[in-house]
Structure formats: C-alpha cells, structure tokens
Amino acid sequence: MRVATYNIRHGAPPGRRAHHHRMRAAVRSLGADVVALQEVDRFVVRTWFRDQARLAGRAAGLQHHFAAARPLGPLGRYGNALLVPPGPVQLAVRRLHSVGEPRVAMFARLRVRGLMVTVVCTHLQNDARSGPGSAPEQLDEVLAELAFWPAPWILMGDLNLGAGTVLPRFEAAGLEAAPTGATFPSHDPKVRIDWVGVRGLQVREVQVPQLEASDHLPVVVDLEPG
C-alpha cells in the first residue's frame, strides 16, 4: 500500500494565493491509497468558500474526512483531512492540549488493500517565537491514544518537531520512522518536520516529491505487511 502526508498550506505556495487546480494535481500525483492532509480550508474566504478536503478527495479518487481544528472567518473551518478508499471507516477526533492555535488528531480504522490498519493524521503546535511550544506534549498525547487502537499503525503529519524529539518517542512506542531528508520549506528544504511512522508494517520505499503547491514537501511511503 502507498500512504502520504502533505501539509498543503490551503493550496498556497509561499508568496502566492491558493490555487485549487495546482493543489488537486499535486494530491493526485502522489498516487496514494491513504493521504493525510494538514492546513486544509473548508468554506473559508481566502479559498473562495471551497471545501478543500472534498476537492482533494475527488482528485485522488478517495473518500474524504475532515476534522476542524478551529474556526476561520464567519463560516469557515481550518484543520486536517484524511483521504481514504471508499468503505466503512471508524473515526475519532481528539483535541490536543494547545498553546495558542488549537490542534487536533484524527484517528481512523479502515481496510486498505485487504488489510485493516489504524491511521492517524495530525498537525502539532508551531510557535516561531518560542520554539516548538507544546508539540512534544501533543505528540505524547497522540501516542498515548494510539496505544488503545489495534495495530498495524500509520501515524502521519506535520509534527513541527525534529528528529531529536520525534525518534525517541517513536522508538518507545514501537514505531519505525520512514527515512526522509528535509521537507520544509519546499523551495529550499532545510528541516524535517513532516513524518510518517509505522508499526506492524515494513517500509519498502520512501519519496519526497518536489512539488510546488505548498510551503511543505509531501512524504510518500510504500508499505507492505511485516
């Protein structure tokens, strides 16, 4: 199976306005069975009141599920989305303890290519003025909740944390991090803050496509039962 995580920044590369055609094409190009998206708009003025989770899902030929982290404008919501194969999905959204902007994690139990898996999509705290804010504690919350869900596990998202914080926590939880280089910023990647961690599956191949639909690069991982 192929999974991917992508912070789409509401479809706007640095210094440019949102472009839905570019965003849809980028998501479609990942060719993934499951896609975790962060910084997704729904009915927001800056993205012309479109439902970006729905647009991305249609482009990828996948079913979309949206989890709002906070309101944005009079009618809008801003949050995360999971794009998954059509079929039954057990979903749960957990609000994370946040400093500043509210954050959530979406948990899903579903069948992908005949295998039942638990998938998590999240976007953790980022405070440029004071460092990672509460992101390490939020990752601990996500991992604590994940322990109650059946393996195999696939945890994906923009964790806003480097390897020194993520890898020890993944290891303690029995997660293997898909190996990548830097993922941010997209025009000149310097830091690795977008992660895929798995348990009960083997990482076969990893790609970081050089796309220009956001300020992040996506992470695409091919997995097999292990």
C-alpha positions in Angstrom: 0.0 0.0 0.0 1.1 3.6 -0.5 0.4 6.3 2.1 1.3 10.0 2.0 1.3 13.1 4.3 1.2 16.6 2.9 0.7 20.0 4.6 -1.0 21.8 1.7 -1.0 25.3 3.3 -4.5 25.7 1.9 -3.1 25.2 -1.6 -0.9 28.3 -1.5 2.9 28.2 -2.1 5.0 30.9 -0.3 4.1 34.4 -1.6 1.2 33.2 -3.7 -2.5 32.8 -3.4 -4.3 29.5 -3.2 -4.6 27.6 -6.4 -7.0 24.7 -6.3 -6.1 23.2 -9.7 -2.4 23.0 -8.6 -3.4 21.6 -5.2 -5.6 18.9 -6.8 -3.0 18.0 -9.3 -0.3 17.7 -6.5 -2.5 15.4 -4.4 -3.5 13.3 -7.4 0.2 12.9 -8.4 1.0 11.2 -5.0 -0.8 8.1 -6.2 -1.5 7.1 -2.6 -4.2 4.8 -1.1 -4.4 7.0 2.0 -3.4 10.7 2.2 -3.1 12.7 5.4 -3.5 16.5 4.7 -2.9 19.4 7.0 -3.8 23.1 6.9 -7.0 22.4 5.0 -9.6 25.1 4.5 -13.4 24.5 4.4 -15.7 27.3 3.4 -13.0 30.0 4.1 -12.9 33.4 2.3 -9.3 33.1 1.2 -10.0 29.9 -0.6 -13.3 31.1 -2.1 -15.5 29.1 0.3 -14.5 25.8 -1.3 -14.3 22.5 0.6 -10.6 21.6 0.0 -10.9 18.1 1.6 -13.7 17.3 -0.9 -11.7 18.8 -3.8 -8.6 16.8 -2.9 -10.6 13.6 -2.4 -12.2 13.8 -5.7 -8.9 14.5 -7.4 -7.4 11.4 -5.8 -10.4 9.2 -6.3 -10.7 8.8 -2.5 -13.3 9.3 0.2 -12.6 12.4 2.3 -13.0 13.1 6.0 -12.3 16.5 7.6 -11.5 17.4 11.2 -11.8 21.1 12.1 -9.2 22.4 14.4 -10.5 26.0 14.6 -13.0 28.4 13.0 -11.6 30.7 10.4 -13.8 33.6 9.3 -17.6 33.8 9.6 -18.4 30.3 8.2 -15.0 28.7 7.7 -13.1 25.9 9.4 -9.4 25.0 9.2 -8.0 21.7 10.1 -6.9 18.3 8.8 -8.2 15.8 6.4 -7.9 12.1 5.6 -8.4 10.7 2.1 -9.1 7.0 2.2 -10.5 4.3 0.0 -14.3 4.0 -0.2 -15.8 1.8 2.5 -16.5 1.7 6.2 -14.3 3.8 8.4 -14.2 4.1 12.2 -13.3 7.7 13.0 -12.4 9.6 16.2 -11.0 13.1 16.6 -9.0 14.1 19.7 -8.5 17.7 20.7 -4.9 18.2 21.8 -3.8 20.5 24.7 -2.6 23.5 22.8 -0.7 26.7 23.5 -2.1 29.3 21.1 -3.7 27.8 18.0 -5.9 24.8 18.7 -4.7 21.4 17.3 -6.4 18.0 16.7 -5.5 14.5 15.8 -7.8 12.3 13.6 -7.8 8.5 14.2 -9.2 6.1 11.6 -9.6 2.3 11.5 -10.1 1.1 7.9 -9.3 -1.5 5.4 -6.6 -0.7 2.8 -5.9 -3.3 0.1 -7.4 -6.0 2.2 -5.5 -5.1 5.4 -7.1 -3.5 8.5 -4.9 -0.6 9.7 -5.1 2.3 12.1 -4.2 5.7 10.6 -3.5 8.9 12.4 -3.4 12.4 10.8 -2.2 15.3 12.9 -0.6 18.8 12.8 1.1 19.8 16.0 1.9 23.1 17.5 4.3 25.6 16.0 5.2 28.9 17.6 8.0 30.6 15.8 8.6 33.0 18.7 9.2 30.4 21.4 10.2 27.2 19.6 8.1 24.1 19.4 5.5 25.2 22.0 3.5 22.2 23.2 4.3 20.0 20.2 6.3 17.4 22.2 3.5 17.0 24.8 0.9 16.8 21.9 2.9 14.0 20.3 2.9 12.2 23.7 -0.9 12.6 23.7 -1.3 11.2 20.2 0.9 8.2 21.0 -0.9 7.5 24.3 -4.3 7.5 22.4 -2.8 5.4 19.6 -1.9 2.7 22.2 -5.6 1.9 22.5 -6.1 1.3 18.8 -5.2 -2.0 17.1 -2.0 -2.3 15.1 -0.8 -2.0 12.4 -0.4 1.7 12.9 0.4 4.5 10.4 1.0 7.9 12.0 1.3 10.8 9.6 1.5 14.6 9.8 3.3 17.8 10.2 4.7 17.4 13.7 6.7 20.6 13.7 9.4 18.7 15.5 12.9 17.4 14.5 14.4 14.0 14.8 15.9 14.6 18.2 12.4 14.8 19.7 10.4 12.5 17.4 12.7 9.5 17.0 13.0 8.6 20.8 9.2 8.9 21.2 8.6 6.8 18.1 11.0 4.1 19.3 9.4 4.0 22.7 6.0 3.4 21.0 7.4 0.8 18.7 7.1 3.0 15.6 9.6 3.0 12.7 10.1 6.4 11.1 10.1 6.4 7.3 13.6 7.8 6.4 13.5 11.1 4.6 15.5 14.3 4.1 14.3 17.8 4.8 10.7 18.6 4.0 10.5 22.4 4.7 10.5 24.9 3.2 9.6 23.5 -0.2 11.7 25.9 -2.2 14.9 25.2 -0.2 14.3 22.3 2.3 16.3 22.7 5.5 14.4 20.9 8.2 12.5 17.6 8.5 9.2 18.3 10.3 6.8 16.1 8.2 6.8 12.5 9.4 5.4 9.0 8.7 5.8 6.4 11.4 4.6 2.8 11.2 4.3 -0.2 13.4 3.4 -3.7 12.2 4.3 -2.8 8.6 7.6 -2.7 6.6 8.8 0.4 4.9 9.7 -0.6 1.3 10.3 2.8 -0.4 10.1 6.5 0.5 9.8 9.5 -1.8 9.8 13.3 -1.1 8.3 14.7 -4.4 9.5 18.2 -5.3 6.0 19.7 -5.6 5.3 23.5 -5.6 1.7 23.6 -4.3 2.6 24.4 -0.7 5.5 25.6 1.5 6.0 21.9 2.6 7.0 18.9 0.6 4.9 15.7 0.8 6.2 12.4 2.1 5.2 9.3 0.2 5.8 5.8 1.6 5.2 2.4 0.1 4.5 -0.2 2.8 4.0 -4.0 3.0 2.8 -6.3 5.8 5.6 -7.1 8.2 
